[in-house]
Amino acid sequence: MSTEPLPDGPDRDTLIDLIKATWPESVVATIPDAVFFSLDDSNWPNFATIVWSDAFDEGAPSDLSARPDVYRLNIGVGKESFERLVGGVTDPDYSAFDQFVPHPVYGRQRWISIVNPSDATMRDTVMPLLTEAHDRLAAQRERQKPKRA
């Protein structure tokens, strides 16, 4: 478990606002301790989630509930990004700040997670990954639309 001070990155509310501003067409669903970002009213599938409780995991791998102002950003990415960032991770520290790990529950579906990313990681890696996740979902939605005659 990480006992380090929080990184210099955005707090949870700032990150939520950033995602909303960057993808204003997103449908945002908020439940206690989590926010889901999708592209339609069914809220499924989604392209990113932010959680600040351990209620969604088996055990408390990220130790979110016990640490004030700590959150985990989860992003659904493609195979190449998943392999590049976390493909070789065999014993992830899910509670470490500013490190990509496979999602503790949905890693097999190519979801990655990061606890409190730093500003540099946000700029250089997280924003491009969120763009990838959003665009992948948008393309999937477009392919699923009925063909017009």
C-alpha positions as CSV (number, residue, x, y, z in Angstrom):
1,M,0.0,0.0,0.0
2,S,1.3,3.4,-0.9
3,T,1.7,5.9,1.9
4,E,3.3,8.6,-0.3
5,P,1.8,12.1,-0.5
6,L,-0.7,12.6,-3.4
7,P,0.9,13.4,-6.8
8,D,0.6,16.8,-8.3
9,G,-2.2,15.8,-10.6
10,P,-5.9,16.7,-10.7
11,D,-8.2,16.0,-7.9
12,R,-11.2,13.8,-8.6
13,D,-13.7,16.6,-9.3
14,T,-11.2,18.4,-11.6
15,L,-10.7,15.2,-13.6
16,I,-14.5,14.6,-13.9
17,D,-14.9,18.2,-15.1
18,L,-12.1,17.7,-17.6
19,I,-13.6,14.6,-19.1
20,K,-17.0,16.3,-19.4
21,A,-15.5,19.3,-21.1
22,T,-13.3,17.3,-23.5
23,W,-16.2,15.0,-24.5
24,P,-19.4,17.0,-23.9
25,E,-21.5,14.5,-25.8
26,S,-20.7,11.9,-23.1
27,V,-23.4,10.6,-20.9
28,V,-22.3,10.7,-17.3
29,A,-23.8,8.5,-14.7
30,T,-23.1,9.1,-11.1
31,I,-23.7,6.7,-8.3
32,P,-22.3,6.8,-4.7
33,D,-18.5,6.5,-5.0
34,A,-18.3,6.3,-8.8
35,V,-18.8,8.1,-12.1
36,F,-19.2,6.4,-15.4
37,F,-18.6,8.0,-18.8
38,S,-20.5,6.5,-21.8
39,L,-21.9,7.5,-25.1
40,D,-25.6,6.6,-24.7
41,D,-28.3,6.6,-22.1
42,S,-27.9,2.9,-21.3
43,N,-24.5,3.9,-19.8
44,W,-23.1,0.7,-21.1
45,P,-20.6,0.1,-22.3
46,N,-18.6,3.0,-20.9
47,F,-15.2,4.3,-21.9
48,A,-13.9,5.4,-18.5
49,T,-14.9,5.3,-14.9
50,I,-13.7,7.0,-11.7
51,V,-14.1,5.3,-8.4
52,W,-13.2,6.4,-4.9
53,S,-14.4,3.5,-2.9
54,D,-13.3,-0.2,-2.7
55,A,-17.0,-1.3,-2.9
56,F,-16.5,-2.2,-6.6
57,D,-13.6,-4.6,-6.1
58,E,-13.0,-7.9,-4.3
59,G,-11.2,-6.9,-1.2
60,A,-9.6,-3.5,-1.3
61,P,-6.7,-3.7,-3.7
62,S,-6.5,0.0,-4.4
63,D,-7.1,0.9,-0.7
64,L,-9.3,3.8,-1.9
65,S,-11.8,4.1,1.0
66,A,-9.1,4.4,3.7
67,R,-7.2,7.3,2.0
68,P,-8.8,10.7,1.7
69,D,-8.8,12.3,-1.8
70,V,-7.6,9.1,-3.4
71,Y,-9.4,7.9,-6.5
72,R,-8.8,5.4,-9.4
73,L,-9.3,6.2,-13.0
74,N,-10.2,3.2,-15.1
75,I,-10.0,3.2,-18.9
76,G,-11.0,0.7,-21.6
77,V,-8.2,0.5,-24.1
78,G,-7.3,-1.5,-27.2
79,K,-5.0,-4.5,-27.2
80,E,-1.9,-2.6,-28.3
81,S,-2.2,0.0,-25.5
82,F,-3.0,-2.6,-22.9
83,E,0.0,-4.7,-23.8
84,R,2.3,-1.7,-24.0
85,L,1.3,-0.3,-20.6
86,V,0.5,-3.3,-18.4
87,G,0.9,-6.5,-20.5
88,G,3.9,-7.7,-18.6
89,V,2.7,-6.7,-15.1
90,T,2.5,-9.9,-13.0
91,D,2.2,-8.6,-9.5
92,P,0.6,-5.1,-9.7
93,D,0.5,-2.7,-6.7
94,Y,-3.1,-1.5,-7.2
95,S,-2.6,1.1,-4.5
96,A,0.5,2.9,-6.0
97,F,0.0,6.4,-7.2
98,D,0.6,7.4,-10.8
99,Q,1.3,3.9,-12.2
100,F,-0.7,2.0,-14.7
101,V,-1.9,-1.5,-13.7
102,P,-4.5,-3.9,-15.1
103,H,-7.9,-3.1,-13.7
104,P,-8.3,-5.3,-10.6
105,V,-11.5,-6.8,-11.8
106,Y,-11.7,-6.1,-15.6
107,G,-8.1,-6.4,-16.7
108,R,-9.1,-9.4,-18.8
109,Q,-11.3,-7.1,-20.8
110,R,-8.3,-4.8,-21.4
111,W,-9.2,-2.2,-18.8
112,I,-6.3,-0.3,-17.2
113,S,-6.3,1.7,-14.0
114,I,-4.3,4.4,-12.4
115,V,-4.6,5.9,-8.9
116,N,-4.3,9.7,-8.8
117,P,-2.3,10.4,-12.0
118,S,0.2,13.2,-11.9
119,D,-0.1,16.2,-14.2
120,A,2.6,14.9,-16.5
121,T,1.0,11.5,-16.7
122,M,-2.4,13.2,-17.4
123,R,-0.9,15.3,-20.2
124,D,1.4,12.7,-21.8
125,T,-0.5,9.4,-21.4
126,V,-4.0,9.6,-19.7
127,M,-5.5,12.1,-22.1
128,P,-4.4,10.2,-25.2
129,L,-5.7,7.0,-23.6
130,L,-9.1,8.6,-22.8
131,T,-9.3,9.8,-26.4
132,E,-8.5,6.2,-27.6
133,A,-11.2,4.7,-25.3
134,H,-13.8,7.3,-26.3
135,D,-13.1,7.0,-30.0
136,R,-13.1,3.1,-29.9
137,L,-16.5,3.2,-28.3
138,A,-17.8,5.8,-30.7
139,A,-16.6,3.6,-33.7
140,Q,-18.2,0.6,-32.1
141,R,-21.5,2.5,-31.7
142,E,-21.3,3.7,-35.4
143,R,-20.8,0.1,-36.6
144,Q,-23.9,-1.0,-34.6
145,K,-26.2,1.5,-36.1
146,P,-28.8,0.1,-38.4
147,K,-28.1,0.6,-42.1
148,R,-30.5,3.0,-43.9
149,A,-32.1,1.8,-47.1
